[in-house]
Amino acid sequence: MAILLLPLVLGGCVKEGISDKATEVHALFYTILWLALPVFAFVEGVLFYCIVRFRKRPGDDVPPRQYPGNRGALAAFFAGPLAIVIALLIFGESAVATVDRNDAHPVEQLVITGFQWEWSARYVAEKVTVTGKTNKTPLLMELPVDVPTRIELRATDVMHEFYVPDLLYMKNAVPGHPNIFTITPTKVGTYHGQCAQYCGLWHSRMALTVKVVPQQEFQRWVAQESQAHAPGSGSCQTTGSAFTLVASQTSWDKDCVGVVAGVPFRITITNKDRGIDHNFAVYDSPDLGHRFYLSPTVTGVATKTFTVPALPAGTYYFQCDIHGPAMAGTLVVR
């Protein structure tokens, strides 16, 4: 009997969640559970009664007496479930409205982008972008506790799904259709997430980690990331009017290249990712305010060379537009 009851007991457990909206989902789960328990008890009770009451006893030559029907039972059969469905609709719609309602005045704003097969997160106000590396390290992003955060969810290639179990909430990242939602983390800790929409070969490796920290620790982390990703104009040696970038496991082999100003330059892209598309784009900054150049797509395994128009001296940002910050770096023109 204990073994039979174990799935029922375990099935009634759910995490409390780590955000304001997760609390609402958690409460809805138990509302549904308590409404379902009387139905379960009634059905199992009637079944047990019928097994005992209408069983064939030793010595019986004919089946037990059969009852063709009962109007009261039939009415209860429809009225009871209808009342439960109406109650579920009321509680469910109220919870959905709360979960889908976005905070009108979020403090933090993030753009999270999914691509095959990793995530990147751009902190809009702080001008910081962090990203995972496919098959190497998952995205690690931090959020300040008790601070409303607006998340704009994007995808660059196919559909992905942002899912952190402790949020009790998931949202699709659809190419060409940004989805926006807000959360307010309420518990400090480290929580793991996963793409929950099958998206190809390495879907199972498309993970992320969300770390909820106090406000002061979040500010220190932002400062560290800003310094770590600051463009280093002196760290790139000028290679003349040509350079090569090698794409492997959705990463470039260089994060900083330099060319001569005022003359067109050639870029050779060697794509070692079989069946995966990459390209090369040049922007004024990681904010992608103005794009100076975009190459045609290179489908791996292949090598192609392109000519980029002359650029004035300065520091630029380059990336694969298909995979975003995971394949990005600094282009120094001098």
VOGU-3710 file (C-alpha; in Angstrom, 3 decimals, decimal comma):
1> mailllplvl> 0,000/0,000/0,000  2,871/2,393/0,829  4,365/1,791/-2,628  1,011/2,577/-4,251  0,670/5,810/-2,270  4,232/6,972/-2,979  3,529/8,348/-6,528  0,509/10,247/-5,164  2,555/11,804/-2,345  5,463/12,727/-4,611
11> ggcvkegisd> 3,095/14,059/-7,267  1,735/16,523/-4,733  5,113/18,214/-4,227  6,186/21,365/-6,047  8,867/23,979/-5,394  7,750/27,271/-3,916  9,666/29,234/-6,548  11,983/32,233/-6,331  9,887/35,114/-7,648  6,651/36,949/-7,048
21> katevhalfy> 4,976/35,222/-9,996  6,269/31,802/-8,959  4,382/32,257/-5,694  1,157/32,689/-7,660  1,829/29,549/-9,734  2,683/27,600/-6,574  -0,636/28,595/-4,986  -2,542/27,632/-8,144  -0,942/24,180/-8,128  -2,254/23,439/-4,653
31> tilwlalpvf> -5,660/24,900/-5,496  -5,921/22,423/-8,361  -4,629/19,629/-6,130  -7,246/20,222/-3,427  -10,013/20,429/-6,025  -8,811/17,204/-7,618  -8,596/15,195/-4,383  -12,407/15,026/-3,801  -12,874/13,877/-7,410  -10,233/11,189/-6,908
41> afvegvlfyc> -11,774/10,082/-3,614  -15,300/9,993/-5,092  -14,340/7,997/-8,202  -12,237/5,506/-6,261  -14,946/5,221/-3,591  -17,704/4,473/-6,112  -15,433/1,987/-7,884  -14,666/0,180/-4,609  -18,366/0,180/-3,654  -19,374/-1,328/-7,000
51> ivrfrkrpgd> -16,690/-4,012/-6,778  -17,943/-5,066/-3,356  -21,690/-4,516/-3,797  -22,083/-6,137/-7,190  -19,519/-8,921/-6,993  -20,516/-12,449/-7,802  -20,586/-14,432/-4,575  -19,916/-18,158/-4,189  -23,028/-20,155/-4,988  -24,668/-17,473/-7,126
61> dvpprqypgn> -26,174/-18,932/-10,292  -27,158/-15,603/-11,784  -25,372/-12,207/-11,938  -26,175/-9,742/-9,147  -29,120/-7,442/-9,687  -28,333/-4,625/-12,105  -29,640/-1,064/-11,798  -30,311/0,578/-15,192  -29,780/4,148/-14,000  -30,594/6,950/-11,597
71> rgalaaffag> -31,544/10,479/-12,529  -30,095/11,960/-9,371  -26,760/10,243/-9,950  -26,732/11,405/-13,567  -27,408/15,005/-12,539  -24,675/14,874/-9,904  -22,298/13,392/-12,491  -22,635/16,524/-14,632  -23,187/19,168/-11,948  -20,188/18,237/-9,792
81> plaivialli> -17,511/18,337/-12,516  -19,083/21,506/-13,960  -18,729/23,275/-10,606  -15,100/22,123/-10,343  -14,297/23,290/-13,892  -15,837/26,711/-13,177  -13,760/27,017/-9,991  -10,603/25,985/-11,862  -11,355/28,555/-14,564  -11,732/31,352/-12,018
91> fgesavatvd> -8,545/30,521/-10,100  -6,586/29,684/-13,272  -7,464/32,847/-15,171  -6,651/34,957/-12,124  -3,204/33,333/-11,846  -2,521/33,655/-15,592  -3,444/37,355/-15,511  -1,014/37,915/-12,629  1,824/35,988/-14,286  1,365/37,729/-17,660
101> rndahpveql> 1,128/41,207/-16,122  4,356/43,134/-16,640  5,738/45,550/-14,065  5,170/49,111/-15,298  8,408/50,426/-13,762  11,156/47,780/-13,941  14,552/48,732/-12,530  16,674/46,331/-14,571  16,298/45,650/-18,305  17,803/42,638/-20,062
111> vitgfqwews> 17,764/41,344/-23,619  18,253/37,570/-23,572  18,980/35,983/-26,940  18,822/32,276/-27,729  20,704/30,730/-30,627  21,983/27,294/-31,565  23,032/26,317/-28,942  23,533/28,881/-26,230  22,198/32,025/-24,541  23,477/35,584/-24,196
121> aryvaekvtv> 22,222/38,358/-21,899  22,650/42,077/-22,530  22,121/44,435/-19,581  20,706/47,525/-21,278  21,435/50,227/-18,679  24,814/48,837/-17,654  25,889/48,234/-21,303  27,250/44,811/-20,352  26,782/41,612/-22,328  27,528/38,122/-21,012
131> tgktnktpll> 27,250/34,946/-23,042  27,772/31,227/-22,891  30,024/29,266/-25,193  28,480/26,295/-26,994  29,695/22,961/-25,593  32,088/24,828/-23,267  30,433/26,992/-20,615  26,751/27,879/-20,124  25,564/31,449/-19,715  25,990/32,777/-16,170
141> melpvdvptr> 23,799/35,802/-15,493  23,179/37,646/-12,243  20,002/39,357/-11,048  19,575/41,621/-8,009  17,199/40,281/-5,374  13,850/42,058/-4,826  14,366/44,224/-7,933  11,787/44,188/-10,778  13,531/43,040/-13,960  12,235/43,361/-17,515
151> ielratdvmh> 13,393/40,607/-19,881  13,080/40,820/-23,652  13,458/37,332/-25,070  14,774/36,892/-28,618  15,927/34,121/-30,963  18,164/34,482/-34,007  17,629/31,159/-35,791  14,976/28,708/-34,579  12,537/28,627/-31,671  14,024/28,184/-28,205
161> efyvpdllym> 12,440/28,205/-24,756  13,718/29,996/-21,659  13,053/27,711/-18,711  14,328/28,013/-15,154  12,406/25,448/-13,050  12,670/27,534/-9,878  10,775/30,359/-11,598  7,837/27,967/-12,245  7,586/29,736/-15,565  8,777/29,291/-19,151
171> knavpghpni> 8,633/31,496/-22,233  9,305/30,883/-25,921  12,023/32,747/-27,808  10,587/33,103/-31,302  12,647/34,411/-34,258  11,353/37,820/-35,335  8,887/38,041/-32,442  10,427/39,266/-29,137  8,572/38,156/-26,014  8,636/40,453/-22,997
181> ftitptkvgt> 8,038/39,526/-19,362  9,027/40,824/-15,936  10,126/38,992/-12,806  11,118/40,049/-9,304  13,490/37,475/-7,761  12,828/37,099/-4,058  15,373/34,473/-2,943  19,162/34,671/-3,081  20,751/31,605/-4,638  22,006/29,891/-7,788
191> yhgqcaqycg> 19,437/28,350/-10,116  19,927/26,309/-13,262  17,928/26,583/-16,464  17,632/24,904/-19,837  16,220/25,418/-23,302  12,958/23,450/-23,138  12,165/23,535/-26,878  14,008/20,996/-29,030  16,246/23,093/-31,284  18,690/20,712/-32,922
201> lwhsrmaltv> 21,865/18,718/-32,410  23,114/20,148/-29,095  19,777/21,141/-27,589  20,591/19,202/-24,401  23,729/21,336/-23,890  21,866/24,658/-24,193  21,893/25,485/-20,493  22,118/28,622/-18,384  22,611/29,606/-14,748  20,764/32,420/-12,979
211> kvvpqqefqr> 22,407/33,757/-9,832  20,243/35,961/-7,593  22,414/38,160/-5,372  22,103/41,210/-3,077  22,135/44,604/-4,795  25,697/45,535/-3,767  27,094/42,224/-4,992  25,262/42,707/-8,287  26,882/46,126/-8,767  30,331/44,630/-8,109
221> wvaqesqaha> 29,661/41,887/-10,664  28,571/44,448/-13,262  31,765/46,448/-12,687  33,883/43,309/-13,097  32,125/42,300/-16,305  32,422/45,836/-17,704  36,157/45,814/-17,119  36,585/42,287/-18,471  34,768/43,089/-21,721  36,083/46,604/-22,258
231> pgsgscqttg> 37,556/46,972/-25,770  41,329/46,977/-25,698  42,416/49,112/-28,635  46,062/48,501/-27,858  45,802/44,703/-27,626  45,197/44,046/-31,335  48,095/43,991/-33,734  47,340/45,369/-37,175  47,514/42,627/-39,790  47,455/44,958/-42,788
241> saftlvasqt> 44,465/44,696/-45,074  43,481/41,061/-44,435  42,805/38,643/-41,588  41,223/35,227/-40,997  38,537/34,172/-38,536  37,928/30,492/-37,758  34,501/29,446/-36,449  34,428/26,277/-34,349  31,757/25,163/-31,861  29,965/28,484/-32,351
251> swdkdcvgvv> 33,006/30,544/-31,339  35,593/32,623/-33,187  39,251/31,824/-32,689  39,977/35,552/-32,125  38,205/38,229/-30,082  40,302/41,151/-31,350  41,639/41,947/-34,845  43,262/45,033/-36,348  43,441/46,463/-39,885  44,678/49,570/-41,644
261> agvpfritit> 42,331/52,566/-41,815  41,110/54,122/-45,032  41,457/51,105/-47,339  39,175/48,086/-48,001  40,234/44,921/-46,224  39,634/41,226/-46,820  38,270/38,775/-44,257  38,526/35,017/-44,728  35,967/32,998/-42,772  36,703/29,327/-42,149
271> nkdrgidhnf> 33,570/27,662/-40,809  34,309/24,296/-39,169  30,779/23,855/-37,784  29,220/21,311/-40,139  25,744/22,329/-41,286  25,794/25,548/-39,211  25,546/29,048/-40,710  27,872/31,890/-39,712  28,452/35,410/-41,041  30,499/38,500/-40,189
281> avydspdlgh> 29,059/41,904/-39,277  30,704/45,163/-38,192  28,917/47,610/-35,850  29,748/50,853/-34,121  29,323/49,260/-30,675  27,803/46,242/-28,857  24,532/48,218/-28,774  24,269/47,516/-32,524  23,311/51,111/-33,227  24,762/51,229/-36,760
291> rfylsptvtg> 25,909/48,365/-38,953  28,757/49,107/-41,371  28,988/45,718/-43,038  27,332/42,282/-43,194  28,844/39,374/-45,112  26,904/36,628/-46,875  26,279/33,435/-44,910  28,946/30,737/-44,808  27,522/27,243/-44,215  30,054/24,843/-42,733
301> vatktftvpa> 32,256/23,153/-43,481  33,530/25,866/-45,860  35,965/28,737/-46,332  35,054/32,016/-48,057  36,737/35,404/-48,445  34,926/38,749/-48,506  35,984/42,354/-49,025  34,883/44,909/-46,431  34,656/48,617/-47,446  37,221/51,004/-45,964
311> lpagtyyfqc> 36,510/52,208/-42,423  37,747/55,356/-40,648  40,214/54,898/-37,808  38,502/53,839/-34,592  37,343/50,917/-32,474  34,445/48,815/-33,762  32,460/45,798/-32,658  32,141/42,655/-34,785  29,985/39,571/-34,404  28,278/36,738/-36,210
321> dihgpamagt> 24,771/38,127/-36,579  23,329/34,610/-36,375  24,880/33,816/-32,993  25,347/37,272/-31,505  27,651/38,023/-28,563  28,823/34,399/-28,322  30,770/35,084/-31,524  31,906/38,663/-31,072  34,992/40,773/-30,633  36,737/44,108/-31,189
331> lvvr> 37,861/45,406/-34,581  40,562/48,068/-34,310  41,113/50,273/-37,371  44,214/52,467/-37,208
//
